[in-house]
Amino acid sequence: MLTCNHRIPIAPFLRPLTPHICSSSQRFATPDAKFLRSRLRNPEIDIFSRLWRRGVRVRVFSMKDGHGAGHNAPVEEGFVKKRKIVEHILLLQAKVDLSDVDEKDMLDFLYTSQYHISGIIAISLGRVEDPNTDKVTHAVYMRFQRREDLARFSANPHFLEVLKEHVFPYCYGLLSVDFESEVDDEMLSIFRRGENFNYGVECILLISVFETSLLHAIEEAMLALQNLMDESRSLIIQGTCGSNFSSGDTEYTHAAVMRFSTFEAFELFTCSSKYQYMWESKFQPIVRKCILVHFSVDPVGTELL
């Protein structure tokens, strides 16, 4: 099952941002801060939205150096067919007196929600490793095929009971982010199935942009991130990103989810010169705050079931 051995670096607030983890002991220094309540909401800021409004269901990938190979998506003349999906993220702030038994109970019920509620096509969750000033302790990731599926899940009585009986008693804070993205239009990629998805490191990046940031600058930054993830398939099993459309009270405007094959792959990517240059040139001018969460994922066993 999913292990609980994770870390969470947090970027500084209103300081130059470069979210990498080249040192396991010193990542991001940040002043004490709670989740802010102000936010910028612009659902139209979606790097793929204009293509989809025109009915385009494909995106060009470079086949140089084998990028894009091995995922079995239909390829014709340099085009890879894509499928739109919806990503759902929950960050939890557990109480300091949370026991191992209560933690297992909370994670059990969250994970097994997929067996009681239709619509969840992929899920991972776990405990963050390092303490942080935002006091985020656990992360939950879910995937849905459509916004309607997410809406039905969020209103499902069973899920509401799980939150009431097995999450809220153990947590004093919860942050929710939802975004649309796209993946290769084949079953293993859509449903995150196969040996590659049984283990690795799940990475969740949330960012908040300045309200004065220009739309084209935000789109360029998100597109640069998506392109870099696509070009790094030797390290990243799958990466998605998009703008937050959640109706919850959160400051974060955009998000990304990356599944790395190993922790070493995570470090290689975040410490690479390409990643650093992309962040400093595209994101640093527009981002006022970000949070990077990662946790280990192991093959499903019997401990939480």
N, C-alpha and C positions, 0 to 999 in steps of 0.2 A: 504493500500500500504506500501511499504517499508519506514520506518522512517529514519530520519537523526539524530540519537543520538548515536554517536560512539566515540571510543577512539583509540589511536594508540601509543603504547609504542615502542621505538626503542632501539636496543641494542647498547652498546658502540663499537666504532671502534677500533680494535686492542687492546681490553681489554678482560678479562675473561667474557664469555657470559653465562648467565643463564636466558633465557627469561621467567620470571614468572610475575604475577601481584598480589602478595599478598597484595599490598597496592595500593589503587586507586589514591593516591596523589603522590606517589613516585615510578616510574617504572624504566625506563632506563635513565641514564644520558649519553649524547653523545655530543661530540664537534660539532661545526658547520661543516656541510659537505654537498656537493651536491652529486647527483648520480654520481658515478665514471663511467668512460668509459672503463676501463680495465675489462676483464672477462675471465673466464675459461669455455670453451665449450667442453663438452664431452658427446654427446648423448648416448654413450654406458654405461654410469653410470646410470643404471636403475635397481632397485632391482628386477624387474620382467622380464626383457628383456630376460635373458637366458632361463627361463622357457618357455616363449612364443615362442622363436625361435625354441624350441624343440616341440612346439605344445601342451604344457600342459596348460589347461584352468581351472585348479582348484588349490586351496591352502588349506592346512589342517588348521582347526580352532579347538581350544580347546572348547569343549562343557561344561567344568566344570563351575559351578556357573551360567550357563545359558548364557554365552557369545556367541553371534552369534544367539541367539534365537530371534524370533519375527520379522525377516526381510524376512521371506517367501522365501528365496533362496533355490533351490533344494539341499537337503542334503542326502548323502548316504555314510554310513560307515565312518563318520567323515570328509567327503569332502564337501566343499561348492563351487559350480560352480561360476566362476567369469566372468565378462564381461569387456573388455578393453574400456576405455573412454579417452577423451582428455579434460584437464582443461585449461581455458584461463583466465588470470588475467591482469587487467589494474589498475595501481595506478596513480591518477591524482594530479597535483599541480595547484590548482585554484588561480586565481589572487586575491589579497587582497580586491579589490573593487567589488567582485562578489556579486550581489544583490540576495535576496531571489527569485525574479522572474526569473532571469537568471539561478540560480541554479536549480530551478524546471524545467525550459525549458531543460536544459542539461540532467538532470536525466530522464525526461519524454522520450526524444528521444532515449537515450541509452537503457532504459528499453523496450520500445515498438519496438525496432529493431527486437525482436523475432517474432513479428507479420508480419513483412515485408520481412524477410530474412529467408529462410529455413536453417536448420542445428543446430540452437540453441535449445538444449533440456532442459536446466535449466539456470536460471539467478538470481542473486541477486546483489544489489548495495546499497551504502549509503555514508554518510558523516562521517569521523572519528571525534572523540570527542575532543581529546586533541591536542594542538599545538605541533609540533615536529620540530627538526632542519632540517630535509629533506623537511619540508613543504608539505608533502603529505596530501591532504584534503579529497579525495574521493577514494573509491575502487569499482571496478566492477569485478564481477565473472561470467563467462559463461562456459557451458559445451557443448561439441560436441561428437559425436560418433566416428569420425575418423579424422585424420589429414587433409584429403582431404576436409572434411566439413569446418574445420577451415580456410583452405587456400581459399576456395571459399567465405566464409564469409568476410575475410579480404580484398578481392579484389572486393567485391560487391559494385556497384556504390551507392546504397542507404546508406550503412554504411559509405563509404567515404564522402558522402554528410553530414551525421550526424556529423562526425568528423569536417569537414570543417566549417559547418554552426552553430553547436550547442555545440562543445567541444573546439576546438582550440581558438575561440574568448574569451573564459572564462578561459582558462588554459595556462600556460607557460611551462609546463612540463608533460610528460607522460611516464610511464614505463610499459613494457609489458613482461609477462612471460607465457610460455606454457609448459605443461608437460603431459605425459601419465601416467595413473594409471589404477586401476581396482576396480570394485565394485561388490556386489552380483548380479548375473544374474537373476534379476526379475525387473518388470516394475517400482515399486515405488522407488527402489534404483537407477536404471539407470537414470530415469527422475526426480528424487528428488520430487516425488509427495506424497500426503497424508498429513494428519493433522500434523504430526511431522515436516514437512518441511515448514509449513505455518508461523512459527515464530521461534524465538531463537536468537542466536548470531553466526554470520559468522566470522570465524577467518582465516586469511591468513598469513602464515609464509613464508618469503623469506630468504634464506641463501646464503652466498658466502663462498666457501671453499678456503683454501690456495692452490696455484698451486702445492705445494710440497706434498699435502695430497695423501696418498696411496689409490688406487682404492678400495681395500678390506675394508679399514677403512671407506670410504664414504658409501659403500654398507651396511656395518654393522650398521652404524648410521641410515641410512634411513629405513632399515628393523626394527631396534629397535623402531623407531618412529611409523611405520605402525603397528607393533605388539601391542604397547601400546595403540594406538587408537582403535584397534580391541578389546582389552581387556577392554576398558572403555565405552562400549556401553550403560551403564546406564547414562552416562554423554554426550557422543558424538553420535549424530544421525548418522553421517557418516564422515569418514576421509579418505583423499587420499593424496599421496605424490609422487614425482618423480623428475627427472632431467629436467632442462630447455632446450628445443630445439628451443626456439624462435630465429629468425634471427635478432631481434632488438638489439640495442646497450645498453646492460645492463650488470651489473657486477654479478648479481645473478645467481647462477648455479643450485640451487634446490629450491623446493617449496612444501608447504603442504596447504591443505584446510580442515578446520574442522568446521562442523556445530554443535554447542552446543545447548542443549535444553533450557537452561536459562543462564543468566549471572552468577548466583551462580554456575552452573555446570562448566562454563569456569574457574572460580576462583578455584574450588575444583581440577580440573585437573591440572592447571598450578602451583598450590601450593603443589601438592602431592609429597610425598617423592620419588615415582617411577619416576615421570617426572623429578624431580630435579636430581636424580641419573643418569637417562638416558642421560640428557643433559650434565652433568659434565663429565661423563665417555666416552660418545660416540661422542658428538658434540664439546664440548669445545676444544679438541685438534686439530680439523680440520677446525673450522669455524673462519673466520676473521671478519665477519660482518653479522648481521641479522636484519630483520625488521619484527615486529609482528603487524598486523592490525586487528582490530575487529570492527564490527558494528552490530547494532540491525536489526532484520528482523521481520516485523509484517505481519499479513494476508493482502493480496492484497485488497485494497479498491478502492476508486474513486479519491483520491487526485492527483495521477500522471497520471491517464488515461483520 
